[in-house]
Amino acid sequence: MASKTTQSTKLDYSHYACFPDDGRRHEIIGGDHYVNPAPSTYHQTVSRRIQFQLYSKIELTKKGVVYYAPVDVQLGDHDIVQPDLVVVLADRHRIITPTKIKGVPDMVVEILSPTSMENDCTLKRGVYEKAGIPEYWIVDPFEHRLDQLVLENGVYQLRSHGEIVLLSVIENVSVDLQEVW
């Protein structure tokens, strides 16, 4: 499980910028500091395979950009996260700054690790839903499962899919799970 540091003052980006570059993932959620160890090699393999498919179909066709961790996403004053993958479509490129993504991306992907499972499935899901991120994927590399959550009326709804997952935020873009596992 990720470790959490609680303090009396809510942390913001100025605090976040002072965290050490120590190979661990630092995030601020609700003003609290969370730390996770570096992901496993299999986690990174699954991330790269999904990222490659998204990159090929989104970035190479100039429909948007795909970032992989670590990349800072500032959703609000007290919510700075580092999703495993982030998609920002071309019409929203203005939220990309030289140092971070400041605003709501079109899609985020979190790949579960034993230390991040609770945060990714509950805490971050709530933060992403509240921020209004249109699509959120929770990927379990060990169970070979991908939960595609799509925002409808402010609430994430689980979409069913087969081996091919069609993105809801952009037409004609999909990920073939047979190429991920």
C-alpha positions in Angstrom: 0.0 0.0 0.0 1.2 3.5 -0.7 2.3 5.4 2.3 0.5 8.6 3.2 1.9 11.6 5.0 -0.8 13.8 6.7 -0.1 17.3 7.9 -2.2 20.1 9.2 -1.8 22.3 6.1 -3.0 21.1 2.7 -0.1 20.7 0.3 -0.1 22.3 -3.1 2.1 22.4 -6.2 4.7 24.6 -4.5 5.2 21.8 -2.0 5.1 19.2 -4.6 7.9 20.8 -6.6 10.2 20.4 -3.5 9.7 16.6 -3.3 13.0 14.7 -3.9 13.7 13.0 -7.2 14.2 9.6 -5.5 12.8 7.1 -7.9 9.5 6.9 -6.1 6.1 8.3 -7.3 5.1 11.3 -5.2 1.5 12.6 -5.5 -0.7 15.0 -3.6 -4.3 14.0 -3.3 -6.7 16.1 -1.3 -3.7 18.0 0.0 -2.1 14.9 1.5 1.3 13.4 0.3 1.3 9.9 -1.1 4.4 7.9 -2.0 4.7 4.7 -4.0 7.8 2.7 -4.9 8.9 2.4 -8.5 6.7 0.0 -10.5 7.7 -3.6 -11.4 9.1 -4.5 -14.7 5.9 -6.3 -15.7 3.9 -3.2 -14.8 6.2 -1.2 -17.1 5.9 -3.8 -19.9 2.1 -3.6 -19.8 2.3 0.2 -19.7 4.6 0.4 -22.7 2.4 -1.9 -24.7 -0.7 0.1 -24.1 1.2 3.4 -24.6 2.6 2.1 -27.9 -0.8 1.4 -29.3 -2.2 4.7 -28.1 0.8 6.6 -29.4 0.6 5.0 -32.9 -3.2 5.7 -33.2 -3.3 9.1 -31.5 0.0 10.9 -31.6 1.3 9.7 -34.9 -2.0 10.7 -36.6 -1.8 14.1 -34.9 -5.0 13.6 -32.9 -3.4 14.4 -29.6 -0.5 13.4 -27.4 0.2 10.4 -25.1 2.3 10.8 -22.0 3.7 8.1 -19.8 4.8 8.3 -16.2 6.3 10.2 -14.7 4.3 13.2 -15.8 2.7 15.7 -13.4 -1.1 16.3 -13.8 -2.4 19.1 -11.7 -6.2 18.7 -11.4 -6.6 21.4 -8.8 -4.8 23.3 -6.1 -4.5 20.2 -3.9 -4.6 17.3 -6.4 -1.3 16.6 -8.3 -1.1 13.0 -9.6 1.1 10.9 -11.9 -1.0 8.5 -13.8 0.8 5.7 -15.7 -0.6 7.1 -19.0 -2.3 10.3 -20.0 -4.0 11.3 -23.2 -4.6 14.9 -24.2 -6.4 15.3 -27.5 -5.4 18.0 -29.9 -8.3 20.4 -29.2 -7.2 20.6 -25.5 -3.5 21.0 -26.0 -3.6 24.3 -24.1 -3.5 22.4 -20.8 0.0 21.2 -21.6 2.6 23.4 -20.0 6.4 23.0 -20.2 6.5 21.4 -16.7 3.1 19.6 -16.3 -0.4 19.1 -17.5 -2.5 21.7 -15.8 -6.2 20.8 -16.1 -8.3 17.8 -17.0 -6.9 15.4 -19.6 -9.2 13.4 -21.9 -8.1 10.1 -20.5 -5.9 8.5 -17.8 -4.7 5.0 -17.3 -3.5 3.5 -14.0 -1.9 0.1 -14.0 -2.3 -1.7 -10.7 0.6 -2.7 -8.5 0.2 -4.4 -5.1 1.2 -1.1 -3.5 -1.2 1.1 -5.6 -4.3 -1.0 -5.9 -6.4 0.7 -3.1 -5.4 4.2 -4.2 -6.0 3.6 -7.9 -9.3 1.8 -7.5 -10.8 4.0 -4.8 -9.0 7.3 -4.0 -7.8 8.2 -7.4 -11.0 7.0 -9.1 -12.9 9.5 -6.9 -10.4 12.3 -7.7 -10.6 11.6 -11.4 -14.4 11.4 -11.4 -14.7 14.6 -9.4 -12.3 16.4 -11.7 -14.3 15.3 -14.7 -11.8 13.2 -16.6 -14.0 11.7 -19.4 -12.3 8.2 -19.5 -10.3 6.3 -16.9 -8.8 2.8 -17.4 -7.8 0.6 -14.5 -5.5 -2.1 -15.7 -4.8 -5.2 -13.7 -1.7 -6.8 -15.3 -1.8 -9.9 -13.2 -5.5 -10.7 -13.7 -5.3 -9.6 -17.4 -8.2 -7.3 -16.9 -9.0 -3.7 -18.0 -11.9 -1.7 -16.5 -12.9 1.0 -18.9 -14.7 3.7 -16.9 -16.5 6.4 -18.9 -17.9 9.5 -17.3 -21.7 9.8 -17.7 -23.6 12.6 -15.9 -20.6 13.1 -13.6 -20.4 9.4 -12.6 -18.1 6.7 -13.9 -19.9 3.9 -15.7 -18.1 0.6 -16.4 -18.1 -0.2 -20.1 -18.0 -3.8 -21.3 -15.5 -4.8 -24.1 -13.8 -7.8 -25.6 -10.2 -8.2 -26.6 -10.5 -4.9 -28.5 -11.2 -1.8 -26.3 -12.6 1.2 -28.2 -11.9 4.5 -26.6 -14.9 6.6 -25.8 -13.1 10.0 -26.1 -12.0 9.6 -29.7 -13.4 7.8 -32.7 -11.6 4.9 -34.4 -9.0 4.4 -31.7 -8.7 1.1 -29.9 -6.3 -1.0 -27.9 -5.9 -4.7 -28.7 -5.5 -6.5 -25.3 -4.0 -9.6 -27.0 -1.0 -7.3 -27.7 -0.8 -6.1 -24.1 -0.7 -9.3 -22.0 
